[in-house]
Amino acid sequence: MPHAVYAAHQALKHNSSDEIVNIILSHTRHIGAKPISLEAIVLHYVDYMVADCMRFTREAPLLMMGPTSYG
């Protein structure tokens, strides 16, 4: 199970709002959830930025060089 799905399930279990669940689900493009708030967009890009910084230090291919669309 993708970590975003598991985290969203846990958020729902703890009565988080639909907006929070969307932020969790849309932080990765692998789920296909479209962001519904500015916070979701910011988290998405910050998450990929941090991943690319870690990948850069390992000389791994950067995620930013791949597809950028949702879904």
Secondary structure as GFF3:
##gff-version 3
##sequence-region A 1 71
A	DSSP	alpha_helix	3	13	.	.	.	ID=ss1
A	DSSP	alpha_helix	18	26	.	.	.	ID=ss2
A	DSSP	alpha_helix	38	57	.	.	.	ID=ss3
A	DSSP	three_ten_helix	63	65	.	.	.	ID=ss4
###
